[in-house]
Amino acid sequence: MTPSWRKPAGMLLILLLIAVWCVLIVSLSGTVGGWHWLLQLVFYIVTGIVWITPLKPLLRWMETGRWR
């Protein structure tokens, strides 16, 4: 069995996704910091969960080579 290049490439894509998402959310911190603490809590909970959404097709591609 030959090793697949998809797993290292997928791992790098996951790390890139996390880095881009963090930069995006941190860039909004000035605006979000002025909100009521309860709205901030909801914002950070939602954005903390949403970044996981694109991982399912990416992980599937890493394993099978198919997006769908």
CYANA upper distance limits for C-alpha pairs under 8 A (distance plus 0.5 A):
  5 TRP  CA      9 ALA  CA      6.77
  6 ARG  CA     10 GLY  CA      6.21
  6 ARG  CA     61 TRP  CA      8.07
  6 ARG  CA     62 MET  CA      5.60
  6 ARG  CA     63 GLU  CA      8.21
  6 ARG  CA     65 GLY  CA      7.99
  7 LYS  CA     11 MET  CA      6.52
  7 LYS  CA     62 MET  CA      5.74
  7 LYS  CA     63 GLU  CA      7.95
  8 PRO  CA     12 LEU  CA      6.76
  9 ALA  CA     13 LEU  CA      6.72
 10 GLY  CA     14 ILE  CA      6.62
 10 GLY  CA     58 LEU  CA      7.27
 10 GLY  CA     59 LEU  CA      7.81
 10 GLY  CA     62 MET  CA      6.44
 11 MET  CA     15 LEU  CA      6.82
 12 LEU  CA     16 LEU  CA      6.60
 13 LEU  CA     17 LEU  CA      6.52
 14 ILE  CA     18 ILE  CA      6.73
 14 ILE  CA     55 LEU  CA      7.97
 15 LEU  CA     19 ALA  CA      6.68
 16 LEU  CA     20 VAL  CA      6.59
 17 LEU  CA     21 TRP  CA      6.50
 17 LEU  CA     51 TRP  CA      8.49
 18 ILE  CA     22 CYS  CA      6.56
 18 ILE  CA     51 TRP  CA      8.08
 19 ALA  CA     23 VAL  CA      6.73
 20 VAL  CA     24 LEU  CA      6.65
 21 TRP  CA     25 ILE  CA      6.68
 21 TRP  CA     51 TRP  CA      7.52
 22 CYS  CA     26 VAL  CA      6.43
 23 VAL  CA     27 SER  CA      6.48
 24 LEU  CA     28 LEU  CA      7.16
 25 ILE  CA     29 SER  CA      7.08
 25 ILE  CA     47 THR  CA      8.22
 28 LEU  CA     32 VAL  CA      6.59
 29 SER  CA     33 GLY  CA      6.04
 30 GLY  CA     34 GLY  CA      7.50
 31 THR  CA     35 TRP  CA      7.82
 32 VAL  CA     40 GLN  CA      6.72
 33 GLY  CA     40 GLN  CA      7.67
 35 TRP  CA     39 LEU  CA      6.77
 35 TRP  CA     40 GLN  CA      6.70
 36 HIS  CA     40 GLN  CA      6.86
 37 TRP  CA     41 LEU  CA      6.63
 38 LEU  CA     42 VAL  CA      6.85
 39 LEU  CA     43 PHE  CA      6.56
 40 GLN  CA     44 TYR  CA      6.62
 41 LEU  CA     45 ILE  CA      6.60
 42 VAL  CA     46 VAL  CA      6.55
 43 PHE  CA     47 THR  CA      6.56
 44 TYR  CA     48 GLY  CA      6.21
 45 ILE  CA     49 ILE  CA      6.88
 46 VAL  CA     50 VAL  CA      6.52
 47 THR  CA     51 TRP  CA      7.09
 49 ILE  CA     53 THR  CA      8.25
 51 TRP  CA     55 LEU  CA      8.38
 52 ILE  CA     56 LYS  CA      8.21
 54 PRO  CA     58 LEU  CA      7.06
 55 LEU  CA     59 LEU  CA      6.34
 56 LYS  CA     60 ARG  CA      6.63
 57 PRO  CA     61 TRP  CA      6.56
 57 PRO  CA     67 TRP  CA      6.01
 57 PRO  CA     68 ARG  CA      7.30
 58 LEU  CA     62 MET  CA      6.71
 58 LEU  CA     67 TRP  CA      7.55
 59 LEU  CA     63 GLU  CA      6.85
 60 ARG  CA     64 THR  CA      6.44
 60 ARG  CA     65 GLY  CA      7.69
 60 ARG  CA     66 ARG  CA      7.24
 60 ARG  CA     67 TRP  CA      6.97
 60 ARG  CA     68 ARG  CA      8.21
 61 TRP  CA     65 GLY  CA      4.87
 61 TRP  CA     66 ARG  CA      5.33
 61 TRP  CA     67 TRP  CA      5.65
